[in-house]
Amino acid sequence: MKKYYFLLFAILALLSQALAASPVKYNKELDGFDYPFDVKTFNLNSQDKVLKMRYMDIGDKNAKKVIVLLHGKNFSGYYWERIANDLLKRNYRVIIPDQIGFGKSSKPDFYQYSFGQLALNTKLLMDSLHVQKFDLVGHSMGGMLATTFAVNYAGSVNKLILINPIGLEDYSKYVEFKDVNFFYKNELDKTLDKARNYQKKNYYDGKWSSEYETLLVPVKGMLAGDDWQVIAWNNALTYGPIFSENIVDRLSQITNQTVLIIGTRDQTGPGKGWLKQGVTRQLGEYKKLGINAQSLIKNSVLIELEGLGHMPQFENYTLFIKAFHQAIDQP
């Protein structure tokens, strides 16, 4: 009998090891990956498709202060958790959308991505929530979207806050045009190590931490899942507006009070690996880009975070949140 018990325990131990070794898998809408707050769904018909735009809406629905947080390209709404909790303590209602093509939102088989379209989707979401005025925050690619939103719907925005936004230079001037197939192949070839090494090099000055690794959990699960092809296709399509829409020209069209929070070590320059022949410009010099953007945006304030890069809110939260409080408190 003891021999059978020993055999049973051995089998259970092997099963336990096998389960532990099996990677967590997420589908194209990140089912099973818990966001920090309850996720809601906004159904919309766009480009003859019925789509689901997921979002988090937290805090007092009657709060006098409302703020909307727009994510960057390599992330979705989940990474705003710490900032959202800080805003809740300051009595804000906080709304955090996942754009179509990102996070828990729909990944269409095809979609004509543009910042105008994503801004419209976001406006329709806010209209559905009967929120007419709010502060708007955009990080990285979310800064390109936030800028477009502020220009297209100026009456809806109290204040615009841009955190290391990309698009502060017109990439189409300097970068070769690439077919979507180019980006699709790169996405299909993506591995967790490649994603980690990219962020380590470009975001964190060669450093890494367990907090940064946590941000990669959704990517790890989607890479292991069965929907990576459609996720990769949407990832590829969303490069289109980054390289084709000139956000620099829109900066002077912003009429809202604007605060730029710039980690000056940032050197994020989309397309720097395929510059046009003869181009010698160094893309992503945020020390210069922040100053230039501030000169183009009327009623704007520039807050520089020396020594920080593209993710100042994760590199040094203490320094960042001090700047962020200065931005939201700016009269």
C-alpha positions as CSV (number, residue, x, y, z in Angstrom):
1,M,0.0,0.0,0.0
2,K,2.8,2.4,0.9
3,K,4.3,1.8,-2.6
4,Y,1.0,2.9,-4.2
5,Y,0.8,6.0,-2.0
6,F,4.4,6.9,-3.0
7,L,3.5,6.4,-6.6
8,L,0.4,8.6,-6.3
9,F,2.4,11.4,-4.6
10,A,5.1,11.2,-7.3
11,I,2.4,11.5,-10.0
12,L,0.9,14.5,-8.2
13,A,4.3,16.1,-7.9
14,L,5.0,15.7,-11.6
15,L,1.6,17.2,-12.5
16,S,2.2,20.1,-10.2
17,Q,5.6,20.7,-11.8
18,A,4.0,20.5,-15.3
19,L,1.3,23.0,-14.4
20,A,3.9,25.4,-12.9
21,A,6.0,25.1,-16.0
22,S,3.0,25.7,-18.3
23,P,2.9,29.4,-19.4
24,V,-0.2,31.4,-18.6
25,K,-2.0,32.1,-21.9
26,Y,-4.2,35.1,-22.7
27,N,-6.5,35.5,-25.7
28,K,-6.8,38.7,-27.8
29,E,-8.9,40.4,-25.2
30,L,-6.7,39.4,-22.2
31,D,-9.4,37.3,-20.6
32,G,-7.9,36.0,-17.3
33,F,-5.6,38.9,-16.8
34,D,-6.9,41.0,-13.9
35,Y,-6.9,44.8,-14.3
36,P,-6.6,46.8,-11.1
37,F,-10.2,48.0,-11.2
38,D,-13.5,46.8,-12.6
39,V,-13.5,46.7,-16.4
40,K,-16.6,47.9,-18.2
41,T,-17.6,47.7,-21.8
42,F,-18.7,50.4,-24.3
43,N,-20.2,48.9,-27.4
44,L,-19.8,51.0,-30.6
45,N,-20.3,50.6,-34.3
46,S,-17.3,51.9,-36.1
47,Q,-16.2,51.3,-39.7
48,D,-19.1,48.9,-40.2
49,K,-17.9,46.8,-37.2
50,V,-19.5,46.1,-33.9
51,L,-16.7,46.7,-31.4
52,K,-16.1,46.5,-27.7
53,M,-14.1,49.3,-26.1
54,R,-13.2,48.4,-22.5
55,Y,-12.5,50.9,-19.9
56,M,-12.2,51.5,-16.1
57,D,-14.3,54.2,-14.5
58,I,-13.4,54.7,-10.8
59,G,-14.2,57.2,-8.1
60,D,-17.3,59.2,-7.3
61,K,-19.5,59.6,-10.4
62,N,-20.5,63.0,-9.1
63,A,-17.0,64.2,-8.5
64,K,-16.3,67.7,-9.6
65,K,-12.9,66.7,-11.1
66,V,-12.7,64.2,-13.9
67,I,-9.6,63.0,-15.6
68,V,-9.0,60.6,-18.5
69,L,-5.7,58.7,-18.9
70,L,-4.6,57.5,-22.3
71,H,-2.1,54.7,-22.6
72,G,0.9,54.3,-24.8
73,K,1.4,51.8,-27.7
74,N,3.2,49.0,-25.8
75,F,0.8,49.0,-22.9
76,S,-2.9,49.4,-22.0
77,G,-5.0,50.8,-19.2
78,Y,-3.6,48.5,-16.4
79,Y,-0.3,50.4,-16.1
80,W,-2.1,53.5,-14.8
81,E,-2.9,51.8,-11.5
82,R,-0.6,53.7,-9.1
83,I,-1.4,57.1,-10.7
84,A,-5.1,56.3,-10.6
85,N,-5.0,55.5,-6.9
86,D,-3.2,58.8,-6.2
87,L,-5.9,60.6,-8.2
88,L,-8.6,58.9,-6.2
89,K,-7.1,60.3,-3.0
90,R,-7.4,63.7,-4.6
91,N,-11.1,63.2,-5.2
92,Y,-11.0,62.7,-8.9
93,R,-13.2,60.5,-11.0
94,V,-10.7,58.6,-13.2
95,I,-11.6,57.1,-16.6
96,I,-9.0,54.8,-18.3
97,P,-9.9,53.5,-21.7
98,D,-8.3,50.7,-23.7
99,Q,-8.2,51.9,-27.2
100,I,-9.6,49.6,-30.0
101,G,-6.8,47.3,-30.9
102,F,-5.2,47.4,-27.4
103,G,-5.6,45.6,-24.1
104,K,-9.0,44.1,-23.4
105,S,-10.7,46.0,-26.3
106,S,-11.6,44.4,-29.7
107,K,-8.9,43.5,-32.1
108,P,-10.6,43.7,-35.6
109,D,-9.5,41.6,-38.5
110,F,-9.0,45.0,-40.2
111,Y,-9.4,48.6,-39.0
112,Q,-8.3,51.9,-40.5
113,Y,-6.4,53.2,-37.5
114,S,-5.9,57.0,-37.2
115,F,-5.7,59.3,-34.2
116,G,-8.8,61.0,-35.5
117,Q,-10.7,57.7,-35.3
118,L,-9.4,56.8,-31.8
119,A,-10.1,60.3,-30.6
120,L,-13.7,60.0,-31.9
121,N,-14.1,56.6,-30.2
122,T,-12.9,58.2,-27.0
123,K,-15.3,61.1,-27.4
124,L,-18.2,58.7,-28.0
125,L,-17.2,56.9,-24.8
126,M,-17.2,60.1,-22.8
127,D,-20.6,61.1,-24.3
128,S,-22.0,57.8,-23.3
129,L,-20.9,58.5,-19.7
130,H,-22.4,62.0,-19.9
131,V,-19.0,63.6,-19.1
132,Q,-18.6,66.9,-20.9
133,K,-15.4,68.4,-19.4
134,F,-12.3,66.7,-18.1
135,D,-8.5,66.8,-17.8
136,L,-6.8,64.7,-20.4
137,V,-3.5,62.9,-19.9
138,G,-1.5,61.0,-22.6
139,H,1.7,59.1,-22.3
140,S,3.9,58.1,-25.2
141,M,1.6,57.2,-28.2
142,G,-1.3,58.3,-25.9
143,G,0.2,61.8,-26.2
144,M,-0.3,61.8,-30.0
145,L,-3.9,60.7,-29.4
146,A,-4.4,63.3,-26.6
147,T,-3.1,66.1,-28.8
148,T,-5.4,65.1,-31.6
149,F,-8.4,64.9,-29.2
150,A,-7.6,68.3,-27.7
151,V,-7.5,69.9,-31.2
152,N,-10.6,68.1,-32.4
153,Y,-12.7,68.5,-29.2
154,A,-11.1,71.5,-27.5
155,G,-14.4,72.3,-25.6
156,S,-14.2,69.0,-23.8
157,V,-10.7,69.4,-22.4
158,N,-10.0,71.5,-19.3
159,K,-6.3,70.8,-19.2
160,L,-3.9,68.7,-21.4
161,I,-1.0,66.8,-19.7
162,L,1.5,65.1,-22.0
163,I,4.0,62.6,-20.5
164,N,6.9,61.9,-22.7
165,P,4.7,61.9,-25.8
166,I,6.0,60.6,-29.1
167,G,5.2,62.6,-32.2
168,L,7.1,65.7,-31.1
169,E,8.9,65.4,-34.5
170,D,7.5,64.6,-37.9
171,Y,8.7,61.0,-38.5
172,S,7.6,61.0,-42.1
173,K,10.2,63.7,-42.9
174,Y,13.1,61.5,-41.8
175,V,11.9,57.9,-41.9
176,E,11.4,55.6,-44.9
177,F,7.8,54.5,-45.5
178,K,7.1,50.9,-44.6
179,D,4.3,48.6,-45.7
180,V,2.2,47.2,-42.8
181,N,3.7,43.8,-43.7
182,F,7.1,45.1,-42.4
183,F,5.6,45.7,-39.0
184,Y,3.5,42.5,-39.0
185,K,6.6,40.4,-39.6
186,N,8.4,42.1,-36.8
187,E,5.4,41.5,-34.5
188,L,5.1,37.8,-35.5
189,D,8.9,37.5,-34.7
190,K,8.5,39.1,-31.3
191,T,9.5,37.1,-28.2
192,L,9.4,38.0,-24.5
193,D,13.2,38.4,-24.5
194,K,13.0,40.8,-27.5
195,A,10.2,42.8,-25.8
196,R,12.2,43.0,-22.5
197,N,15.4,43.9,-24.2
198,Y,13.7,46.7,-26.2
199,Q,12.2,48.2,-23.1
200,K,15.4,47.8,-21.0
201,K,17.4,49.6,-23.7
202,N,15.0,52.3,-24.7
203,Y,13.0,53.0,-21.6
204,Y,15.2,52.3,-18.6
205,D,18.8,53.1,-19.6
206,G,19.9,49.4,-19.5
207,K,18.5,48.8,-16.1
208,W,15.7,46.3,-15.1
209,S,13.5,45.6,-12.1
210,S,10.7,43.3,-11.0
211,E,8.3,46.1,-11.4
212,Y,9.2,46.5,-15.1
213,E,8.9,42.7,-15.5
214,T,5.4,42.9,-14.1
215,L,4.4,45.2,-17.0
216,L,5.3,42.5,-19.4
217,V,2.9,39.9,-18.0
218,P,0.1,40.6,-20.6
219,V,2.6,40.4,-23.5
220,K,4.0,37.1,-22.1
221,G,0.5,35.6,-21.9
222,M,-0.6,36.8,-25.3
223,L,2.6,35.5,-26.9
224,A,1.8,32.1,-25.4
225,G,-1.8,32.2,-26.4
226,D,-3.6,31.2,-29.6
227,D,-4.5,34.7,-30.8
228,W,-1.1,36.2,-31.4
229,Q,-1.5,36.5,-35.1
230,V,-4.6,38.8,-34.9
231,I,-2.9,40.7,-32.0
232,A,0.3,41.1,-34.1
233,W,-1.8,42.3,-37.0
234,N,-3.5,45.0,-35.0
235,N,-0.1,46.0,-33.4
236,A,1.2,46.4,-37.0
237,L,-1.7,48.4,-38.2
238,T,-1.4,50.9,-35.3
239,Y,2.1,51.9,-36.5
240,G,0.3,53.6,-39.4
241,P,-0.8,56.8,-37.8
242,I,2.5,57.1,-35.8
243,F,4.4,57.4,-39.1
244,S,1.8,59.1,-41.3
245,E,0.2,61.8,-39.0
246,N,2.2,65.0,-38.4
247,I,1.4,65.8,-34.8
248,V,4.0,68.6,-34.7
249,D,1.7,70.7,-36.9
250,R,-1.1,70.2,-34.5
251,L,0.8,71.5,-31.5
252,S,0.3,75.2,-32.4
253,Q,-3.5,74.4,-32.8
254,I,-3.9,73.5,-29.2
255,T,-5.9,76.1,-27.3
256,N,-6.1,74.3,-24.0
257,Q,-3.8,74.9,-21.1
258,T,-1.1,72.3,-21.5
259,V,1.6,70.8,-19.3
260,L,4.5,68.8,-20.7
261,I,6.2,66.4,-18.4
262,I,9.5,65.3,-20.0
263,G,12.1,62.8,-18.9
264,T,15.0,64.4,-20.6
265,R,17.1,61.2,-21.0
266,D,14.4,59.8,-23.3
267,Q,15.7,59.0,-26.8
268,T,12.6,57.2,-28.1
269,G,12.6,57.8,-31.9
270,P,10.3,55.5,-33.9
271,G,11.8,54.6,-37.2
272,K,15.4,55.5,-36.3
273,G,16.4,52.1,-37.6
274,W,15.2,52.9,-41.2
275,L,16.0,56.6,-41.8
276,K,15.8,58.0,-45.3
277,Q,19.0,58.1,-47.3
278,G,21.1,61.1,-46.4
279,V,19.2,61.9,-43.2
280,T,21.6,62.7,-40.3
281,R,19.0,63.9,-37.8
282,Q,19.1,62.1,-34.4
283,L,15.6,61.2,-33.6
284,G,14.3,61.2,-30.0
285,E,16.3,64.0,-28.4
286,Y,13.7,64.8,-25.8
287,K,15.8,67.5,-24.1
288,K,15.4,69.5,-27.3
289,L,12.0,68.2,-28.3
290,G,10.3,69.2,-25.1
291,I,11.6,72.8,-25.3
292,N,10.5,73.0,-29.0
293,A,7.0,71.6,-28.2
294,Q,6.6,74.1,-25.3
295,S,7.4,76.9,-27.7
296,L,4.8,75.8,-30.2
297,I,1.9,75.3,-27.6
298,K,0.4,78.5,-26.3
299,N,-0.3,78.6,-22.6
300,S,2.0,75.6,-22.0
301,V,4.3,74.8,-19.1
302,L,7.3,72.4,-19.4
303,I,8.4,70.3,-16.5
304,E,11.7,68.6,-17.1
305,L,12.7,65.5,-15.2
306,E,16.5,65.3,-15.5
307,G,18.0,61.8,-15.8
308,L,14.7,60.1,-16.4
309,G,13.6,58.5,-19.7
310,H,10.4,57.4,-21.5
311,M,8.7,55.9,-18.4
312,P,9.3,58.5,-15.7
313,Q,6.3,57.3,-13.8
314,F,8.0,53.9,-13.3
315,E,11.6,54.9,-13.1
316,N,11.2,57.3,-10.2
317,Y,7.7,57.6,-9.0
318,T,8.6,60.0,-6.2
319,L,10.0,62.5,-8.7
320,F,7.3,61.9,-11.2
321,I,4.3,62.3,-8.9
322,K,5.7,65.6,-7.6
323,A,5.7,66.9,-11.2
324,F,2.3,65.3,-11.9
325,H,0.8,67.1,-8.9
326,Q,2.3,70.3,-10.1
327,A,0.7,69.7,-13.5
328,I,-2.8,68.9,-12.2
329,D,-2.7,71.7,-9.7
330,Q,-1.5,74.3,-12.3
331,P,-4.1,77.1,-12.1
